[in-house]
Amino acid sequence: MRAVVQRVSRAEVRVEGRVSGAILRGLLVLLGVAREDGPSDADLLADKLAGLRIFEDDAGKMNLSVGEVGGGLLVVSQFTLLGDARKGNRPSFVDAANPELANALYERVCGRLREKGLAVATGVFRAHMDVELVNDGPVTILLDSRRLF
């Protein structure tokens, strides 16, 4: 599982002109699911997202998690994070999970974050989405469940 995590002052996702998910301060998470991913990858990534200390404390150090600052998460499924562009100019997406697996694990990540008491907004799985954000910092972190073990 791969995620691009951006600390934002606000973010929203629109489908066909309608807002499907929006947050103020928090994390925008673009989430890609690989073929070999399973429930343990989803749980590990959700735990990492919930605990990621990338918000500043009173001393100006990145020392607080999204929950500690009262922020939310906007989680958007993005299979293109599994694109492989090493050969040629057209990315291959053979490493991306099939839609059924990808949706199940995407929903598992969102569910686990909600179980931790976090506010979670989402995009619409498999829809064409317009994502708008204000990256705060900017702070952008790349996570890969295969590299978190």
C-alpha positions as MATLAB code, in Angstrom:
seq = 'MRAVVQRVSRAEVRVEGRVSGAILRGLLVLLGVAREDGPSDADLLADKLAGLRIFEDDAGKMNLSVGEVGGGLLVVSQFTLLGDARKGNRPSFVDAANPELANALYERVCGRLREKGLAVATGVFRAHMDVELVNDGPVTILLDSRRLF';
ca = [
       0.000    0.000    0.000;
       1.323    3.403   -0.901;
       0.219    6.761    0.388;
       1.079   10.351   -0.326;
       0.278   12.250    2.865;
      -0.022   16.012    2.783;
      -0.511   18.237    5.800;
      -3.244   20.652    4.774;
      -5.048   23.698    6.098;
      -8.022   22.572    3.988;
      -8.845   20.014    1.314;
     -11.874   18.820   -0.599;
     -12.770   16.355   -3.301;
     -15.532   16.880   -5.851;
     -17.248   14.358   -8.103;
     -19.327   15.745  -10.953;
     -19.187   19.187   -9.355;
     -20.453   18.060   -5.936;
     -18.305   17.929   -2.805;
     -18.030   14.325   -1.641;
     -15.549   14.962    1.152;
     -13.897   17.958    2.784;
     -11.737   18.773    5.793;
     -10.158   21.801    7.326;
      -6.844   21.290    9.140;
      -5.589   17.750    8.794;
      -4.193   15.231    6.346;
      -4.994   14.617    2.705;
      -4.127   10.983    2.017;
      -3.846    9.729   -1.561;
      -3.974    5.941   -1.174;
      -2.928    3.255   -3.660;
      -3.445   -0.473   -3.075;
      -1.104   -3.088   -4.574;
      -2.042   -6.600   -5.731;
      -0.168   -8.275   -2.891;
      -1.593   -6.035   -0.144;
      -3.782   -7.484    2.574;
      -5.522   -6.538    5.812;
      -2.238   -6.237    7.709;
      -1.026   -3.591    5.226;
      -4.234   -1.611    5.725;
      -4.000   -1.823    9.517;
      -0.335   -0.863    9.552;
      -0.892    2.123    7.287;
      -3.925    3.333    9.256;
      -1.955    3.093   12.497;
       0.922    5.024   10.959;
      -1.414    7.735    9.631;
      -3.095    8.139   13.015;
       0.224    8.409   14.840;
       2.229   10.418   12.313;
       3.583   13.427   14.173;
       3.816   16.119   11.510;
       1.914   18.964   13.184;
       3.810   21.609   15.125;
       3.651   21.889   18.895;
       3.946   25.157   20.847;
       7.726   25.074   20.368;
       7.356   24.876   16.574;
       8.533   21.248   16.340;
       6.706   18.577   14.371;
       5.574   16.646   17.404;
       1.780   16.265   17.229;
      -0.511   13.843   15.419;
      -3.655   14.715   13.486;
      -5.834   13.666   16.405;
      -3.859   15.764   18.874;
      -4.555   18.908   16.831;
      -8.227   18.057   16.313;
      -7.716   17.577   12.585;
      -9.407   15.316   10.092;
      -8.326   13.089    7.246;
      -9.497   13.178    3.648;
      -8.667    9.769    2.180;
      -8.785    9.476   -1.615;
      -8.231    6.237   -3.496;
      -5.592    6.628   -6.218;
      -4.474    3.519   -8.078;
      -1.997    5.558  -10.141;
       0.359    5.545   -7.140;
       1.163    1.982   -8.235;
       2.175    3.121  -11.721;
       5.536    1.914  -12.974;
       7.106    4.228  -15.542;
      10.581    2.671  -15.665;
      10.081    1.411  -19.220;
       8.839    3.773  -21.882;
       6.635    6.770  -21.262;
       3.310    5.093  -20.530;
       3.042    3.823  -16.947;
       2.080    0.229  -16.309;
      -0.476   -0.437  -13.593;
      -0.076   -4.210  -13.344;
       0.989   -3.893   -9.695;
      -2.282   -2.190   -8.718;
      -4.891   -4.313   -6.926;
      -8.107   -5.286   -8.682;
     -10.994   -2.939   -7.812;
     -12.669   -5.331   -5.370;
      -9.538   -5.824   -3.258;
      -8.543   -2.171   -3.537;
     -11.937   -0.936   -2.355;
     -12.061   -3.406    0.537;
      -8.623   -2.341    1.804;
      -9.335    1.353    1.202;
     -12.508    0.984    3.299;
     -10.546   -0.924    5.956;
      -8.048    1.951    6.302;
     -10.885    4.469    6.610;
     -12.731    2.276    9.113;
      -9.683    1.748   11.292;
      -9.041    5.514   11.373;
     -12.656    6.114   12.412;
     -12.329    3.463   15.139;
      -9.506    5.573   16.545;
     -11.955    8.458   16.888;
     -10.655   10.418   13.904;
     -12.888   12.346   11.509;
     -12.527   10.787    8.065;
     -13.901   12.166    4.809;
     -13.529   10.301    1.523;
     -13.654   10.583   -2.190;
     -15.732    8.242   -4.355;
     -14.007    4.985   -5.254;
     -13.375    4.591   -9.030;
     -14.866    8.005   -9.842;
     -13.148   10.839  -11.658;
     -12.418   13.302   -8.862;
     -11.220   16.875   -8.584;
      -9.061   17.289   -5.499;
      -8.323   20.736   -4.156;
      -5.972   21.401   -1.263;
      -3.846   23.941    0.501;
      -0.652   22.163    1.519;
       0.430   23.534    4.884;
       4.181   23.957    5.070;
       4.395   22.416    2.547;
       4.642   19.060    4.281;
       4.392   15.926    2.147;
       5.312   12.424    3.323;
       5.480    9.223    1.285;
       4.490    5.980    3.007;
       4.743    2.409    1.749;
       3.397   -0.430    3.893;
       6.165   -2.706    2.573;
       8.762   -0.345    4.021;
       7.119    0.130    7.404;
       7.846   -3.374    8.725;
];
